[in-house]
Amino acid sequence: MVELTSLFALALIAFAGGALGASLGGYPALSVAGFVVVVGEVAKLTRASIAAAAPIDPAALGATGITASIGLGTGVGPHVALGGGVAAAAYAARQGYVDTDFAYHEAKHVTYSLGAKPDVLLVGGVFGVVGAALAQGSVAFALPWDPIFASIVVSAFLHRIAFGYPLLGAIRGGLLDMSPFERGERRAMRTDGGTTEAESRATTEPSQTDARFVVEPWLPHQYRWASVTLLGFVVGVFAAFVTYATGSPFLAFGLTAATLVFLSLRMEKFPVTHHMALPAGVLVIALVGAADPALLQNGVTPEEVEIAVTLHLAVVAGGVMGAVSGLFGELAQRVLYAHADTHLDPPAVAIVLSTLLIALLDIAGLVTQNIVPTLGL
């Protein structure tokens, strides 16, 4: 039984993490988490990891040390800092605090730092606590997916409800159709300065006064099915090789999440790939477990990975999983992001669905792993 004082301390840490995510912005906060995961995994691999004074977060997918207590924990874990930052962006946009040249609704501007307005920090903090609680609930019931990113998805729906945004948004044209964006179609302006929901117009030279696009792809440079599939395969191969060489399913995730700092700095056409890397790394470890479940008891060394799984099997399986997760993310952005007003993170949905797939493969006896919960089965 967790003591009330410890529970209060964890809630306070989650509140601080969510407020920090609000201040930094959702994606900059996630890049910080990525850097921490990289530091934690490198420290562990070099046997220089220090014992963390903070408790290990049970939602951290079996990670240890700095990775578990901070990078994936209640410090700057994605469920806390990213979830808090995304909710704070939705709140700030509703309050009219954000006015930039962002092409979409300002509530989707999750690379924008919101500063130190007290009410914005409070919203981020509250949703940091909500995110931590949701992740712990997922762990408590051993639900068969990544509890951290499942928390982010549920939290996003909750902030839409809390701040009066539609859950899905008005569907204009086909649900999965991005062609209106390619044609430059925009919603018609109203005389009061707003936009109508049904009308649209085409424009080749948008300006500050233009209405929003009819549909808004999450990443304008990364939404075509073929390119997303190939990118996912490439990233999955990379992540599988990193896992094969180090025994860590988290290092490639940390590296790819950390690169979000470049997206936040508006580096043109920078890809987002952490949702392709994490499932690929987890699948490699699951293949090791399928060969010898005993190897999973105390963490997996590179030597054990090499004995249990051939390199070609690891990288091909990782590539396929990366591609599948990339497609999950693209499906999510078309259904839950492109027509809506706030950010609902497509990579989070992709990780939930791909880790669910791995859990189902485990339950079916095709692989064996101890990272993603499996309903206690």
C-alpha positions, 0 to 999 in steps of 0.5 A: 500500500502506497503511503499517503505522503508518498502519494502526495509527493508523486502527485506534486512531482506530476503537477510540477512536470505538467506545469513544466510541459506547459511552460516549455511546450508539449514537444520541447518537453518531450524532447527533454524526456528523450534526452533524459532517456538517452542519458539513463540508458547510456549510463546503464550501458556503461555501468555508471548508473546511480541508484535513483532516490525517486521511486521507479514509476511502474508505468515505465515499461520495465525501465530502470534507473534515471530512465524509469524515475525521470525520463519515463516517470513522474518527472518529465515523462511524456504522460506528465509533461507532454500531456500537460503541455498539450492541455495547456496549449488548448487552454491558452488558445481558448483564452486567447493567449496565443497569437502566432503565425501558426497555420492551424488552430493555435491549440495545436501549436505544441512546439510553442513555449507558453511561458509562465502565466499562472493559470496556464501552469496550473492547467499543465500541472493538473493535467500532469497529475491526470496523466500520471493517474491514468498511467497508474490505472492502466498499470493496475489493471495490466491493460495490454498497451503502453500505459504512458502513451495510452494516458496521453491519448485519454488525457487529450480527449479529456482536455477537449471536453474540459475546454469545450472543443469538439471530440473529433471536429467536423468532417469535411469530405472523406475522413481519411482524405487529405487532398483538400489540403493539397489543393489549398482549400480553406474554410470560408471567412465569416463577416465577424472574422470567424470561419464557417464549418461547411464552406471552403475556398482554395488559395495558393498564397495564404496570408495571416487573414486566411481561414484555416485549412479544410483539413490539417495534416499533423505534419505537412511533410509527413502524411503520404501513406507510401512515404510514412511506410518507408520511413517507418521501416527505415526507423524500425531497422535502425531501432532494432539494430540499436536494441540488438547492439545494446540490449536496450529497447529504449535507447533508440526511442530516446534518441528519436524523441530527443530530435524533436528539439529540431522540430521545435526549432522549426527545422524544415521538414524534420521527421517525427519518428519516436513512435516507429522506434519504440515498438521496434525495440520492444519487438526485438526483446520479445523475440529474445524472450520467445527464444529463451524466456529466462533471459528476460529476468534481469535485463538483456545483454547484447551477448544474450540478444546475439545468441537468441536472435539473428541480426537479420531477423531482428532488423527485418522484424523491427523494420516491419513493426516500424512501418506498421506503427508509422501507418498507425500514426498516419491513420490516427492523424487523419481520424483524430487530428486533421479535422479537430481543433486541438492536438491529439498526439498521433505518435501516442495513438500509434504506440498504443496500437503497436504495443497492443499488437505486441501484447496480443502476439505475446498472449497468443504465444508467438513472442514472450516479453515483460515490457508491455502488460498482458492483462496478467495472462 
